[in-house]
Amino acid sequence: MPERLSLDEVRHVAKLARLRLTDAELEQYRGQLSTVLEHIAKISELDVQDVEPMAHPGDITNRLDDDVPAASLSPRQVLSIAPATEGPYLAVPKVLPGEEP
Amino acid sequence: MTALADVTVEEALRRIDERDGDIRAFRETYRDRRETGVSGPLAGVPIAIKDNIVTDRGHTACGSRFLERFESPYTGTAARKLIDAGAVIVGRTNCDEFGMGSSTENCAFGATRNPWDLSRVPGGSSGGSAAAVAAGMVPGALGSETGGSIRQPAAMCGIVGVKPSYGRVSRYGLVAFGSSLDQIGPFARTVGDAALLLQVIAGHDPHDSTSSPRGVPDYLEQIDQPVDGLRLGVPKQFLSDDNETAVNEAVQGAIDTYRGLGAEIVELDLPLTDYGIATYYVIATAEASSNLARYDGIRYGRRAELEPGEDLFDLYARSRAEGFGPEVRRRIMLGTYVLSAGYYDAYYLRALQVRRLIRQELDAAFEKCHALIGPTSPCTAFKLGEKTDPLSMYLCDLYTVNTNLAGLCAISIPCGFAETDDAPPLPIGLQIQCRAFDETTMFRVARMYEASTDHHTRHPAV
């Protein structure tokens, strides 16, 4: 476990997390996350060989609903809370590169 | 039977006007009464809900700029059950952004203050709900917790707070933080009131596939009946020298009280107590980084203005950077890191394995006792702005996170005060943890203590 992060690693994580951060913020998070990771390294002290991972504490797996249509939110309700719409659609910036049509 | 009905909706709103100016527990209040509140076990009872529990009125902002103007198109199950039981939701309370914090300072809309001492935090993240109940503005409230966010503010505000077993209360309509850890739970001034509130909101919900189909027992039926041959486990790690002296003294006093009531005290060794924070901050942040990916600036919430030439990636990255506060960003970064290529096995997978070990250690402990008792928090309420280093804030949750990792139930009840000559008294909480879905025992054990002490009758001067 590498416990001190490099600035490039922090920049890479910010990109993965879709967070635009300033250089000053990246530097601040580098220090703070490194400190937290040093504490987290404690978990490497324990012997976990053959221990089954526990993703959740519930005793339920794969509950299936009957395949019956039920009421859900209307398109009007969903669109009414969107920050930008065009007609019956959510508006997004251009996704594919190229000239405007 | 219950003190919940002692405050009318009109009186609650009047007290909020009178008392909340300094405390700032509420983010918004609802003056025009929509619910009828005429029948049901909570008929006419004014209740506050944490700002991450959605209702189809007002703005569910989760303490975040990102959701500042978010109007939920639906009401979540726990809030719906309250309303159906006759309760009147009078407002939503301030919290750390998306539930990420232990002080109710990480809020886009300002910090909440502790009613016992306005220079101190109420705990968090459900600090607004705890402060509202402690100050007598409402007789009950809902909070939520992922690692202690109900119990710790209950302890710091001198009231009762319950973290139900994972799956006991539907998470439908609770804004997700760590989905394998999150639960909604009640705050009240007494154990009986908290039990009644849990009774109302508990139960299976087809809208939450992790909610348990187990029947909900009648929590109140035997709540006044002492547990026969009560055995209480006291892990030696819980009375650490690192705790505040007053906390250890109050908890030791509670242990003596139980002994006086005939309980057998079982000394235990739970070495994995000290691994909880490390494990929790891997799992909770990993889940948070995944859950908070939904805030993309497209479907709802904040959307950044783009400069010419910027694309979809910029829309995501700018909306999120502008909408999230520093602690939320920090946890998203940490969670993203521990899930990223090359680190997944060393951090996330290993944390899930340690989580299993923690559960096994606790299961073994419950072979020897009915409940584990100890402090809820290692310290009393600290000053606003006192904990600036993130790790020092995280370490406050030392005694609460393992309950969530293991899916158990737990309650915090008032067990004393740190008293000094020149400052207001600061409340101390006793934590009682029980097996998953053994809330009945948890309430009875808590009630035994409450019935023979008077800490819960002391309230802050507001």
Interface residues (C-beta under 8 A of the other chain):
Chain A: M1 L5 E9 V10 H12 V13 A14 K15 L16 A17 R18 L19 R20 L21 E25 Y29 Q32 L33 T35 V36 L37 H39 I40 A41 K42 I43 S44 L46 V48 V51 E52 P53 M54 A55 H56 P57 G58 D59 I60 R63 D65 L73 Q77 V78 S80 I81 A82 P83 A84 L90 V92 P93 K94 V95
Chain B: F70 E71 P73 Y74 Y166 G167 S179 S180 P206 S209 T210 S212 P213 D274 Y275 I277 A278 T279 Y281 V282 S289 A293 D296 G297 I298 R299 Y300 G301 R302 R303 L306 E310 D311 L312 F313 D314 L315 Y316 A317 R318 R320 A321 F324 R329 R330 I332 M333 L334 T336 Y337 V338 S340 Y343 A346 Y347 L349 R350 A351 L352 Q353 V354 R355 R356 L357 R359 D389 P390 L391 Y394 L405 A406 G407 A436
